[in-house]
Amino acid sequence: MITTLTVLLVLTSLLLILLILLHKGRGGGLSDMFGGGVSSGLGGSSVAERNLDRITIGAGVIWFSCVVALGLLMKVKYGN
């Protein structure tokens, strides 16, 4: 069980890195330094951006659940 959760945690961590890097820079941060500040002033998000947001949130929930489950399993197994 611990091994399965650890593998799932690593996979979701890599997926989150990829998904976060795919997000469009909103300006005002480090994204301006790398050319992200030259965005158009269109209000609202496209369907692709909203879907990317939903997938990122889903992966984040899975990642957080793995962290909590691993913490509980380690506490039960090792007693501290």
Biopython code that builds the backbone (N, CA, C, O; Angstrom):
import numpy as np
from Bio.PDB.StructureBuilder import StructureBuilder

atoms = [
    (1, "MET", "N", (0.826, -1.195, 0.000)),
    (1, "MET", "CA", (0.000, 0.000, 0.000)),
    (1, "MET", "C", (0.872, 1.262, 0.000)),
    (1, "MET", "O", (0.617, 2.209, -0.744)),
    (2, "ILE", "N", (1.906, 1.254, 0.850)),
    (2, "ILE", "CA", (2.787, 2.419, 0.924)),
    (2, "ILE", "C", (3.515, 2.619, -0.402)),
    (2, "ILE", "O", (3.680, 3.749, -0.863)),
    (3, "THR", "N", (3.947, 1.517, -1.011)),
    (3, "THR", "CA", (4.645, 1.613, -2.295)),
    (3, "THR", "C", (3.723, 2.168, -3.379)),
    (3, "THR", "O", (4.139, 3.004, -4.181)),
    (4, "THR", "N", (2.497, 1.713, -3.404)),
    (4, "THR", "CA", (1.530, 2.189, -4.391)),
    (4, "THR", "C", (1.272, 3.685, -4.224)),
    (4, "THR", "O", (1.243, 4.433, -5.201)),
    (5, "LEU", "N", (1.087, 4.105, -2.988)),
    (5, "LEU", "CA", (0.851, 5.536, -2.739)),
    (5, "LEU", "C", (2.081, 6.375, -3.066)),
    (5, "LEU", "O", (1.958, 7.501, -3.548)),
    (6, "THR", "N", (3.264, 5.831, -2.807)),
    (6, "THR", "CA", (4.488, 6.563, -3.128)),
    (6, "THR", "C", (4.639, 6.744, -4.636)),
    (6, "THR", "O", (4.994, 7.827, -5.101)),
    (7, "VAL", "N", (4.369, 5.684, -5.398)),
    (7, "VAL", "CA", (4.440, 5.780, -6.864)),
    (7, "VAL", "C", (3.399, 6.772, -7.372)),
    (7, "VAL", "O", (3.694, 7.587, -8.246)),
    (8, "LEU", "N", (2.190, 6.707, -6.831)),
    (8, "LEU", "CA", (1.138, 7.644, -7.236)),
    (8, "LEU", "C", (1.521, 9.083, -6.883)),
    (8, "LEU", "O", (1.228, 10.011, -7.637)),
    (9, "LEU", "N", (2.170, 9.258, -5.744)),
    (9, "LEU", "CA", (2.615, 10.600, -5.332)),
    (9, "LEU", "C", (3.667, 11.148, -6.297)),
    (9, "LEU", "O", (3.611, 12.319, -6.674)),
    (10, "VAL", "N", (4.607, 10.325, -6.692)),
    (10, "VAL", "CA", (5.644, 10.763, -7.638)),
    (10, "VAL", "C", (5.020, 11.100, -8.985)),
    (10, "VAL", "O", (5.356, 12.121, -9.585)),
    (11, "LEU", "N", (4.120, 10.255, -9.461)),
    (11, "LEU", "CA", (3.480, 10.507, -10.756)),
    (11, "LEU", "C", (2.635, 11.784, -10.746)),
    (11, "LEU", "O", (2.672, 12.569, -11.693)),
    (12, "THR", "N", (1.874, 11.982, -9.668)),
    (12, "THR", "CA", (1.059, 13.208, -9.606)),
    (12, "THR", "C", (1.939, 14.440, -9.412)),
    (12, "THR", "O", (1.583, 15.527, -9.869)),
    (13, "SER", "N", (3.073, 14.291, -8.747)),
    (13, "SER", "CA", (3.986, 15.421, -8.603)),
    (13, "SER", "C", (4.525, 15.852, -9.961)),
    (13, "SER", "O", (4.563, 17.043, -10.270)),
    (14, "LEU", "N", (4.940, 14.886, -10.768)),
    (14, "LEU", "CA", (5.432, 15.201, -12.112)),
    (14, "LEU", "C", (4.326, 15.780, -12.984)),
    (14, "LEU", "O", (4.558, 16.707, -13.760)),
    (15, "LEU", "N", (3.122, 15.229, -12.855)),
    (15, "LEU", "CA", (1.994, 15.746, -13.622)),
    (15, "LEU", "C", (1.661, 17.178, -13.215)),
    (15, "LEU", "O", (1.361, 18.011, -14.070)),
    (16, "LEU", "N", (1.710, 17.468, -11.926)),
    (16, "LEU", "CA", (1.436, 18.832, -11.463)),
    (16, "LEU", "C", (2.479, 19.817, -11.982)),
    (16, "LEU", "O", (2.139, 20.934, -12.373)),
    (17, "ILE", "N", (3.742, 19.409, -11.985)),
    (17, "ILE", "CA", (4.790, 20.288, -12.526)),
    (17, "ILE", "C", (4.480, 20.616, -13.981)),
    (17, "ILE", "O", (4.540, 21.777, -14.385)),
    (18, "LEU", "N", (4.149, 19.600, -14.762)),
    (18, "LEU", "CA", (3.837, 19.806, -16.174)),
    (18, "LEU", "C", (2.610, 20.694, -16.358)),
    (18, "LEU", "O", (2.623, 21.620, -17.169)),
    (19, "LEU", "N", (1.557, 20.409, -15.606)),
    (19, "LEU", "CA", (0.321, 21.184, -15.754)),
    (19, "LEU", "C", (0.501, 22.635, -15.342)),
    (19, "LEU", "O", (-0.036, 23.533, -15.989)),
    (20, "ILE", "N", (1.245, 22.873, -14.277)),
    (20, "ILE", "CA", (1.461, 24.256, -13.823)),
    (20, "ILE", "C", (2.298, 25.022, -14.831)),
    (20, "ILE", "O", (2.068, 26.209, -15.059)),
    (21, "LEU", "N", (3.268, 24.350, -15.436)),
    (21, "LEU", "CA", (4.071, 25.029, -16.455)),
    (21, "LEU", "C", (3.266, 25.329, -17.715)),
    (21, "LEU", "O", (3.615, 26.244, -18.461)),
    (22, "LEU", "N", (2.206, 24.583, -17.965)),
    (22, "LEU", "CA", (1.364, 24.833, -19.129)),
    (22, "LEU", "C", (0.440, 26.037, -18.953)),
    (22, "LEU", "O", (-0.060, 26.588, -19.933)),
    (23, "HIS", "N", (0.216, 26.440, -17.712)),
    (23, "HIS", "CA", (-0.683, 27.568, -17.465)),
    (23, "HIS", "C", (-0.115, 28.856, -18.045)),
    (23, "HIS", "O", (1.097, 29.072, -18.085)),
    (24, "LYS", "N", (-1.024, 29.689, -18.484)),
    (24, "LYS", "CA", (-0.665, 30.981, -19.040)),
    (24, "LYS", "C", (-0.321, 31.939, -17.900)),
    (24, "LYS", "O", (-1.030, 31.995, -16.895)),
    (25, "GLY", "N", (0.760, 32.684, -18.058)),
    (25, "GLY", "CA", (1.156, 33.651, -17.047)),
    (25, "GLY", "C", (0.154, 34.782, -16.931)),
    (25, "GLY", "O", (-0.312, 35.299, -17.947)),
    (26, "ARG", "N", (-0.180, 35.169, -15.729)),
    (26, "ARG", "CA", (-1.167, 36.230, -15.515)),
    (26, "ARG", "C", (-0.491, 37.590, -15.307)),
    (26, "ARG", "O", (-1.179, 38.601, -15.171)),
    (27, "GLY", "N", (0.818, 37.626, -15.281)),
    (27, "GLY", "CA", (1.535, 38.880, -15.105)),
    (27, "GLY", "C", (1.754, 39.206, -13.645)),
    (27, "GLY", "O", (1.074, 38.675, -12.767)),
    (28, "GLY", "N", (2.705, 40.081, -13.397)),
    (28, "GLY", "CA", (2.965, 40.513, -12.039)),
    (28, "GLY", "C", (3.883, 39.587, -11.261)),
    (28, "GLY", "O", (4.071, 39.781, -10.060)),
    (29, "GLY", "N", (4.448, 38.602, -11.904)),
    (29, "GLY", "CA", (5.317, 37.672, -11.200)),
    (29, "GLY", "C", (6.530, 37.338, -12.041)),
    (29, "GLY", "O", (6.958, 38.133, -12.879)),
    (30, "LEU", "N", (7.074, 36.173, -11.817)),
    (30, "LEU", "CA", (8.251, 35.753, -12.565)),
    (30, "LEU", "C", (7.950, 35.530, -14.041)),
    (30, "LEU", "O", (8.864, 35.536, -14.865)),
    (31, "SER", "N", (6.689, 35.334, -14.381)),
    (31, "SER", "CA", (6.356, 35.109, -15.792)),
    (31, "SER", "C", (6.668, 36.344, -16.632)),
    (31, "SER", "O", (6.944, 36.213, -17.825)),
    (32, "ASP", "N", (6.633, 37.535, -16.046)),
    (32, "ASP", "CA", (6.994, 38.755, -16.774)),
    (32, "ASP", "C", (8.461, 38.743, -17.184)),
    (32, "ASP", "O", (8.822, 39.264, -18.239)),
    (33, "MET", "N", (9.291, 38.154, -16.355)),
    (33, "MET", "CA", (10.718, 38.121, -16.624)),
    (33, "MET", "C", (11.019, 37.308, -17.884)),
    (33, "MET", "O", (11.979, 37.601, -18.597)),
    (34, "PHE", "N", (10.213, 36.302, -18.153)),
    (34, "PHE", "CA", (10.461, 35.404, -19.270)),
    (34, "PHE", "C", (9.529, 35.672, -20.445)),
    (34, "PHE", "O", (9.318, 34.783, -21.270)),
    (35, "GLY", "N", (8.977, 36.854, -20.542)),
    (35, "GLY", "CA", (8.158, 37.209, -21.689)),
    (35, "GLY", "C", (6.678, 36.961, -21.506)),
    (35, "GLY", "O", (5.920, 37.091, -22.467)),
    (36, "GLY", "N", (6.238, 36.612, -20.319)),
    (36, "GLY", "CA", (4.822, 36.359, -20.087)),
    (36, "GLY", "C", (4.006, 37.625, -19.966)),
    (36, "GLY", "O", (2.777, 37.570, -19.997)),
    (37, "GLY", "N", (4.665, 38.775, -19.828)),
    (37, "GLY", "CA", (3.955, 40.030, -19.656)),
    (37, "GLY", "C", (3.384, 40.596, -20.941)),
    (37, "GLY", "O", (2.666, 41.595, -20.901)),
    (38, "VAL", "N", (3.683, 39.988, -22.077)),
    (38, "VAL", "CA", (3.216, 40.485, -23.360)),
    (38, "VAL", "C", (1.958, 39.722, -23.758)),
    (38, "VAL", "O", (1.909, 39.110, -24.825)),
    (39, "SER", "N", (0.956, 39.760, -22.908)),
    (39, "SER", "CA", (-0.285, 39.037, -23.204)),
    (39, "SER", "C", (-1.359, 40.025, -23.617)),
    (39, "SER", "O", (-1.307, 41.207, -23.277)),
    (40, "SER", "N", (-2.316, 39.527, -24.342)),
    (40, "SER", "CA", (-3.400, 40.397, -24.781)),
    (40, "SER", "C", (-4.368, 40.634, -23.638)),
    (40, "SER", "O", (-4.419, 39.861, -22.681)),
    (41, "GLY", "N", (-5.119, 41.687, -23.743)),
    (41, "GLY", "CA", (-6.027, 42.067, -22.667)),
    (41, "GLY", "C", (-7.400, 41.453, -22.780)),
    (41, "GLY", "O", (-8.387, 42.088, -22.408)),
    (42, "LEU", "N", (-7.493, 40.244, -23.278)),
    (42, "LEU", "CA", (-8.793, 39.603, -23.411)),
    (42, "LEU", "C", (-9.288, 39.150, -22.046)),
    (42, "LEU", "O", (-8.566, 38.475, -21.312)),
    (43, "GLY", "N", (-10.488, 39.510, -21.714)),
    (43, "GLY", "CA", (-11.066, 39.069, -20.455)),
    (43, "GLY", "C", (-11.653, 37.678, -20.582)),
    (43, "GLY", "O", (-12.130, 37.294, -21.650)),
    (44, "GLY", "N", (-11.621, 36.940, -19.520)),
    (44, "GLY", "CA", (-12.189, 35.601, -19.546)),
    (44, "GLY", "C", (-11.196, 34.557, -19.994)),
    (44, "GLY", "O", (-10.122, 34.875, -20.505)),
    (45, "SER", "N", (-11.565, 33.317, -19.799)),
    (45, "SER", "CA", (-10.684, 32.211, -20.142)),
    (45, "SER", "C", (-11.292, 31.407, -21.282)),
    (45, "SER", "O", (-12.508, 31.368, -21.473)),
    (46, "SER", "N", (-10.418, 30.781, -22.017)),
    (46, "SER", "CA", (-10.908, 29.898, -23.064)),
    (46, "SER", "C", (-11.307, 28.563, -22.436)),
    (46, "SER", "O", (-11.033, 28.307, -21.264)),
    (47, "VAL", "N", (-11.946, 27.738, -23.220)),
    (47, "VAL", "CA", (-12.374, 26.425, -22.739)),
    (47, "VAL", "C", (-11.160, 25.585, -22.372)),
    (47, "VAL", "O", (-11.177, 24.857, -21.380)),
    (48, "ALA", "N", (-10.113, 25.690, -23.172)),
    (48, "ALA", "CA", (-8.894, 24.911, -22.894)),
    (48, "ALA", "C", (-8.275, 25.315, -21.564)),
    (48, "ALA", "O", (-7.819, 24.455, -20.811)),
    (49, "GLU", "N", (-8.252, 26.602, -21.264)),
    (49, "GLU", "CA", (-7.685, 27.065, -19.991)),
    (49, "GLU", "C", (-8.531, 26.604, -18.807)),
    (49, "GLU", "O", (-7.995, 26.213, -17.770)),
    (50, "ARG", "N", (-9.846, 26.650, -18.963)),
    (50, "ARG", "CA", (-10.718, 26.174, -17.876)),
    (50, "ARG", "C", (-10.545, 24.676, -17.649)),
    (50, "ARG", "O", (-10.522, 24.218, -16.507)),
    (51, "ASN", "N", (-10.423, 23.909, -18.738)),
    (51, "ASN", "CA", (-10.195, 22.479, -18.588)),
    (51, "ASN", "C", (-8.839, 22.213, -17.952)),
    (51, "ASN", "O", (-8.712, 21.311, -17.124)),
    (52, "LEU", "N", (-7.828, 22.980, -18.325)),
    (52, "LEU", "CA", (-6.511, 22.839, -17.721)),
    (52, "LEU", "C", (-6.570, 23.154, -16.231)),
    (52, "LEU", "O", (-5.920, 22.488, -15.426)),
    (53, "ASP", "N", (-7.347, 24.167, -15.864)),
    (53, "ASP", "CA", (-7.533, 24.490, -14.443)),
    (53, "ASP", "C", (-8.182, 23.333, -13.700)),
    (53, "ASP", "O", (-7.753, 22.980, -12.601)),
    (54, "ARG", "N", (-9.212, 22.741, -14.290)),
    (54, "ARG", "CA", (-9.909, 21.625, -13.633)),
    (54, "ARG", "C", (-8.999, 20.415, -13.475)),
    (54, "ARG", "O", (-9.000, 19.772, -12.425)),
    (55, "ILE", "N", (-8.226, 20.101, -14.501)),
    (55, "ILE", "CA", (-7.315, 18.954, -14.424)),
    (55, "ILE", "C", (-6.239, 19.207, -13.375)),
    (55, "ILE", "O", (-5.869, 18.300, -12.629)),
    (56, "THR", "N", (-5.735, 20.445, -13.318)),
    (56, "THR", "CA", (-4.716, 20.782, -12.323)),
    (56, "THR", "C", (-5.271, 20.662, -10.910)),
    (56, "THR", "O", (-4.595, 20.139, -10.024)),
    (57, "ILE", "N", (-6.478, 21.131, -10.690)),
    (57, "ILE", "CA", (-7.097, 21.024, -9.361)),
    (57, "ILE", "C", (-7.321, 19.559, -9.000)),
    (57, "ILE", "O", (-7.080, 19.158, -7.861)),
    (58, "GLY", "N", (-7.775, 18.765, -9.953)),
    (58, "GLY", "CA", (-7.971, 17.334, -9.701)),
    (58, "GLY", "C", (-6.674, 16.635, -9.335)),
    (58, "GLY", "O", (-6.633, 15.837, -8.399)),
    (59, "ALA", "N", (-5.610, 16.937, -10.077)),
    (59, "ALA", "CA", (-4.305, 16.339, -9.776)),
    (59, "ALA", "C", (-3.805, 16.810, -8.413)),
    (59, "ALA", "O", (-3.172, 16.047, -7.683)),
    (60, "GLY", "N", (-4.088, 18.064, -8.073)),
    (60, "GLY", "CA", (-3.694, 18.577, -6.755)),
    (60, "GLY", "C", (-4.424, 17.889, -5.614)),
    (60, "GLY", "O", (-3.842, 17.627, -4.561)),
    (61, "VAL", "N", (-5.691, 17.599, -5.827)),
    (61, "VAL", "CA", (-6.469, 16.891, -4.801)),
    (61, "VAL", "C", (-5.935, 15.473, -4.615)),
    (61, "VAL", "O", (-5.810, 14.998, -3.486)),
    (62, "ILE", "N", (-5.619, 14.799, -5.723)),
    (62, "ILE", "CA", (-5.043, 13.453, -5.626)),
    (62, "ILE", "C", (-3.692, 13.499, -4.928)),
    (62, "ILE", "O", (-3.403, 12.656, -4.079)),
    (63, "TRP", "N", (-2.862, 14.481, -5.279)),
    (63, "TRP", "CA", (-1.549, 14.633, -4.661)),
    (63, "TRP", "C", (-1.683, 14.856, -3.151)),
    (63, "TRP", "O", (-0.983, 14.219, -2.364)),
    (64, "PHE", "N", (-2.576, 15.753, -2.753)),
    (64, "PHE", "CA", (-2.779, 16.051, -1.338)),
    (64, "PHE", "C", (-3.292, 14.824, -0.587)),
    (64, "PHE", "O", (-2.867, 14.558, 0.538)),
    (65, "SER", "N", (-4.201, 14.082, -1.205)),
    (65, "SER", "CA", (-4.732, 12.869, -0.585)),
    (65, "SER", "C", (-3.628, 11.828, -0.380)),
    (65, "SER", "O", (-3.591, 11.154, 0.649)),
    (66, "CYS", "N", (-2.737, 11.700, -1.355)),
    (66, "CYS", "CA", (-1.611, 10.769, -1.211)),
    (66, "CYS", "C", (-0.699, 11.177, -0.069)),
    (66, "CYS", "O", (-0.236, 10.325, 0.688)),
    (67, "VAL", "N", (-0.436, 12.470, 0.064)),
    (67, "VAL", "CA", (0.429, 12.949, 1.138)),
    (67, "VAL", "C", (-0.195, 12.643, 2.501)),
    (67, "VAL", "O", (0.488, 12.160, 3.404)),
    (68, "VAL", "N", (-1.474, 12.922, 2.647)),
    (68, "VAL", "CA", (-2.159, 12.664, 3.919)),
    (68, "VAL", "C", (-2.203, 11.170, 4.214)),
    (68, "VAL", "O", (-1.926, 10.753, 5.339)),
    (69, "ALA", "N", (-2.551, 10.358, 3.211)),
    (69, "ALA", "CA", (-2.633, 8.909, 3.413)),
    (69, "ALA", "C", (-1.277, 8.325, 3.764)),
    (69, "ALA", "O", (-1.183, 7.469, 4.644)),
    (70, "LEU", "N", (-0.223, 8.774, 3.092)),
    (70, "LEU", "CA", (1.118, 8.286, 3.423)),
    (70, "LEU", "C", (1.526, 8.692, 4.833)),
    (70, "LEU", "O", (2.139, 7.909, 5.557)),
    (71, "GLY", "N", (1.189, 9.902, 5.214)),
    (71, "GLY", "CA", (1.495, 10.348, 6.573)),
    (71, "GLY", "C", (0.790, 9.503, 7.624)),
    (71, "GLY", "O", (1.389, 9.131, 8.633)),
    (72, "LEU", "N", (-0.473, 9.202, 7.390)),
    (72, "LEU", "CA", (-1.221, 8.373, 8.342)),
    (72, "LEU", "C", (-0.687, 6.946, 8.382)),
    (72, "LEU", "O", (-0.560, 6.361, 9.457)),
    (73, "LEU", "N", (-0.373, 6.385, 7.218)),
    (73, "LEU", "CA", (0.165, 5.031, 7.176)),
    (73, "LEU", "C", (1.524, 4.945, 7.854)),
    (73, "LEU", "O", (1.816, 3.973, 8.552)),
    (74, "MET", "N", (2.353, 5.960, 7.648)),
    (74, "MET", "CA", (3.674, 5.964, 8.289)),
    (74, "MET", "C", (3.530, 6.096, 9.808)),
    (74, "MET", "O", (4.285, 5.483, 10.563)),
    (75, "LYS", "N", (2.577, 6.881, 10.242)),
    (75, "LYS", "CA", (2.377, 7.034, 11.681)),
    (75, "LYS", "C", (1.912, 5.712, 12.307)),
    (75, "LYS", "O", (2.367, 5.335, 13.387)),
    (76, "VAL", "N", (1.014, 5.024, 11.626)),
    (76, "VAL", "CA", (0.532, 3.731, 12.139)),
    (76, "VAL", "C", (1.664, 2.700, 12.123)),
    (76, "VAL", "O", (1.826, 1.929, 13.069)),
    (77, "LYS", "N", (2.432, 2.697, 11.052)),
    (77, "LYS", "CA", (3.482, 1.684, 10.906)),
    (77, "LYS", "C", (4.648, 1.903, 11.861)),
    (77, "LYS", "O", (5.142, 0.951, 12.464)),
    (78, "TYR", "N", (5.093, 3.154, 12.002)),
    (78, "TYR", "CA", (6.284, 3.439, 12.789)),
    (78, "TYR", "C", (5.979, 4.015, 14.170)),
    (78, "TYR", "O", (6.892, 4.138, 14.987)),
    (79, "GLY", "N", (4.752, 4.364, 14.452)),
    (79, "GLY", "CA", (4.319, 4.729, 15.786)),
    (79, "GLY", "C", (4.695, 6.093, 16.305)),
    (79, "GLY", "O", (4.446, 6.368, 17.479)),
    (80, "ASN", "N", (5.266, 6.947, 15.525)),
    (80, "ASN", "CA", (5.582, 8.302, 16.023)),
    (80, "ASN", "C", (4.696, 9.274, 15.375)),
    (80, "ASN", "O", (4.789, 10.471, 15.646)),
]
sb = StructureBuilder()
sb.init_structure("model")
sb.init_model(0)
sb.init_chain("A")
sb.init_seg("    ")
for serial, (resi, resn, name, xyz) in enumerate(atoms, 1):
    if name == "N":
        sb.init_residue(resn, " ", resi, " ")
    sb.init_atom(name, np.array(xyz, "f"), 0.0, 1.0, " ", f" {name:<3s}", serial, name[0])
structure = sb.get_structure()
